[in-house]
Amino acid sequence: MQKFLAVILAIIAGAIGLVLYQTYKQSQEVEQALVYQQPRSVLPFSLTDHNGEEFTNERLSGKWSLVFFGYTSCPDVCPITLQELNYVYKDLNQAAKDPVQVLLISADPRRDTEERLNSYINYFNREFVALRAEHDVLFPFSRNLGLMYSISDDMSKENYLVNHSASIVLINPQGQIHAIFKPAINVGQVPSVDAKILLSDFTKIVKQTS
């Protein structure tokens, strides 16, 4: 009888251990981010920031970078994304030993001058960086990051629209593409990355790499 009870207790203990392990494992898994098993290289590039200074691969080193494409005339996705990132910016920096920088890449260099980008990005956060270049640089750069943009609207119109990804790319302190945060797609709502989920996923990613 004692042996039988011992076997039962062992089975129960094993089952409890399996449940706890699965719970722990799930708690460590990211919710919405796609994490690359092997970080991808960022090909050499040269952009100009909103202060008129050159921005190359070197300025990715030693920092976690959150990168997305947008433009200052964007009616919805861009301001929402910047607001969400500003909301958790302090917490993101507290979650990692390396500093975090937010990079907005303009997909509309025709209208987004250095002065316009400067005014726009500083409205959301003076530590954020807005970048620009002509399309011959932007197209290959966006493909390298796994993002897309296109101008299918009539550019002769004053308020033409630019189609662009709502995803945010995470570049690690080694200057490599580490993950991509996908936006939530809900009917009738603007696609955007949830700040709280991004923060949670980012914290898990940082812990996994430390």
N, C-alpha and C positions, 0 to 999 in steps of 0.2 A: 504493500500500500504506500509506504514511504517513497519507494522508487517511482511509483506511478505519479505521486504528487510532485516529485522532483522533476520528472519529465514534463508534466503539465506546466510547472512554474518556469521551466527553461524555455518552453514554447512561447509562453506569455511574455517573458522577458525579451525573447528574440523579436516578437511581434512589436512590442513597445519600442525596442531599439530601432527597428526598421522604420516605424512611423516617425520617430524623432529625427532619424537621419534624413528621411525624405523631406520633413518639414524644414530642417536646417538647410538642406540642399536647395529647396525652392526659395528660401529666404535669401540665398546668395545669388540666385539667378536674376538677370536683368529682366525687366518687364516689357519694354518696348524697343530697346536699343539692339541693333545688329552688331555684334562684336566679331571682328575678323580674327580667325584662328591665327593667321600670320599677318601682322601689320603691313600695310602697303606703303610703298615709297611715294613721296611727293616729288614730282619731277621739278627740276629747276625752273623758277619763275621770277618775275620782277613786276611788282605792282607799285602804285603810289598811294600813300595813305592820305587822310583828310587834312594833314598838316603839310603836305607837299613833299614828304620824305619817302625815300625808296623802301619798299617792304619786300624782302626776299626770304628764302628758306631759313636764313640765319635767325630771323626774328621769330621763328617757330621753336627754336631750340630752348630747352629749359623751362617750357611752359606747356600747360594743357590749353589747346586752342579749340574754341567752338566756332565753327565756320558755316556761314550760310549765304546764299545768293538772294538779292532783293534789289529794291530801288526806292528812292525817296518819294516817288509819286504813287507808290503802291497803296491801294485803298484799304487793305485789310491784313493780309498775312504778315507783312513786314512789321508794322507797328505792334501787332499783337505779339509776334515773336520777340521783338526787342523788349517789350514790357514784361513778358514772361521771364526772359533771361535777366533783366534788371532785378526782378523780384527775388531771384535766388542767387544772384551774383555773389553776395557776401558769403552765403552758405557754401557755394561751390568752392570758393577760395579757402574756406575753413576745412573742407573735406580732403584737400590734397596738400601735400607739403610743397609742391611746385605751384607757382601762381597760375591763375586761369585768365585767359584773355578771350574776349568776344570779338569776332571779325565779321563785319558785313561787307560782302563783295557786291559792288553795284553791277547789275546786269543792264544798266541803261547809261552808258558813258556819254551819250549825246547830251542828256539833260543834267546828269549828275556831275557837275563840276566839283573841283576841290572845295570851293567856298560853300556850295550847297550841301555837300556831304558833311562838312565841318559843322555847319549849323544844325543839320538833322541829327547826327549821331550824338552830339553834345546835349541835345534835348533829353535823350534817354539816359545817358550815363557818360560822363567825361572820361571814363577809363576805357570805354569801348572804342574800337578802331573801325573806320570805314575805309574801304579800298576801291580803287578804280584802275582800269586799263582799257585799251581799245579791244574790239572783238577778236582780233587776231591773236591776242594773248588770252582773253577770257574763255573762248571756246575750248581750247585744249586744256586749260586749267580746270574748267568745270567738269570736263570728261574725266580727268585724272582723279578728281575728288568723288566721282560717281554722282554728280549733280547735273541738272539740266536747266536750260533757259532758252527762250525763243521769243522773237518779236514778230508775231503774226498779224498784229494790228496795223492799220494805216498810219505810218509815221508822219504823214503830212498833217494829221490831226494834232491839235495842241495837247490833248490828254490821251494819247495812245497808251495801251496797256502792254505789259511785258509778262509773259508766262514764265514761271520759274518754280523750282522745287521748294517745298516747304520743309524739307529735311534739314537737319543740322549735323555736320560732320565733326567728329572728335579727332583731333590730331594730338598725339602724345608728346611728351617732352623731348623725345628723340626725333621729332619732326616727321613722324610716320602716321598714316591714316589708321586709326585704331578702332573706330566704331562709327556708326551712323544712327542718329536718333530719328525715328520715323514719326510723322505727325498722326494724330488721331483723325480718322475720317468718319464724320457723322453727318447724316443727311440734314441739309439745311444750315450747317454750321461751317465756319471758315476752318480749313485744315490748319492745325497748329500743334506744336509740341507742348505737352503739358509740363509746366515748370517743376511741379512736385515729383512727377515720375522721372523727369530728366535728372533731377538732383539725386533721387534714390538710385537710379541706374548708374549715374556717374560715380557715386560713392562706392558702389559695389565694384565697378571697374577699377577704380583706384586701389581698393584693397586687394584685388586680385593681382595687380601688377607690383605691389609693394613687397 
